[in-house]
Amino acid sequence: MQGHKHWTNAEAAEVVGKTRESTQEDLFSAIERGDYPKWRFCVQIMPETDAEKTSYNPFDLTKVWPHGEYPLIDVGVMELNRNPDNYFTDIEQAAFAPSNIVPGIGFSPDKMLQARIFSYADAHRYRLGTHYEALPVNAPKCPVHHYHKDGAMRFFPNAENADAYYEPNSFGGPVEQPEAAEPPLKISGDADRYNHREGNDDYSQPRALFNLFNADQKERLFSNLAEAMADVPDEIVERQLGHFEKIDPAYADGVREALKRCCNDC
C-alpha cells in the first residue's frame, strides 16, 4: 500500500512509547520526583479602537495577535506540584468551563467562545450530573451563594433559606451584585448572514510565519505537506496550491516541487 512500510518490533515499540498515555506517565513520574513542570502564563491586551482597524478579525481563533504590537504581559507561572490522590475523583470528574469567570472579565465575540459558554456546562450536566459544581474537585474555595436546589445528585444540605428560589425574596436569600456584572460589549451593524472571509485577511499571518522559517524549516514544511497531499485529487491540489501562492509564490513552488519528488518515489 502506497506510503506504508513494515515495522520492526523495535520501531513499533518506539512509536507506542510516544502515545498520550506514556507522556502522561512521564509527567506523573516527574512530579513524584519533585521535578515539577512549569508553564509561563501571559495575556495580551488589544485596545477596542485597534480591534476595529485590524485587517483580520481579532476574535477569530485562527488568527494571532502579533507580539510586536501587543506584547505578552506576564501574569504568573502555573506549576503542577502534586499528582491526584484519586484519578477518578480529581481528574475524570473535573469540569472546566469558560463560563466560569471572575468579576471584571467579559466574553469576547469570538464565535467559538460564545458557543462554548453554554455548551460546556450543558455537557457537564449530562456527563456528571445536575450538581456537578458541588463535587469537591469543582467546588469553589470561597463561599458562593446561589439558588441551586434539589434534582439528581443532590448530596449536600439545603441552605437555611431553602424556601427561596428566586430573587428578590423575603427570606434573606442571596442578592444580585451589580458590580460583578459582565462589562458591556460595544456592537454595531445589522444581524445578518455574512461571508466571514470578507474583510478577514487569511494570508498575511501565515506569510509572516513562513518568512521566519530558515531554509531547512521551509523544506520540512514542503515535504510534510507533500506527503499529506500525495493521494489528493489533482484539482484539489491545484486549489490548495493557489492558497499557498497567495501566501508567497515560493511557498507554492516549494510544495509543488516536493509533490513531484514524492510522486517519483512512489
Secondary structure, 3 states (H helix, E strand, C coil): CCCCCCCCHHHHHHHHCCCHHHHHHHHHHHHHCCCCCEEEEEECCCCHHHHCCCCCCCCCCCCCCCCCCCCCEEEEEEECCCCCCCHHHHHHCCCCCCCCCCCCCCCCCCHHHHHHHHHHHHHHHHHHCCCHHHCCCCCCCCCCCCCCCCCCCCCCCCCCCCCCCCCCCCCCCCCCCHHHCCCCCCCCCCCCCCCCCCCCCCCHHHHHHHHHCCHHHHHHHHHHHHHHHCCCCHHHHHHHHHHHHHHCHHHHHHHHHHHHHHHHHC
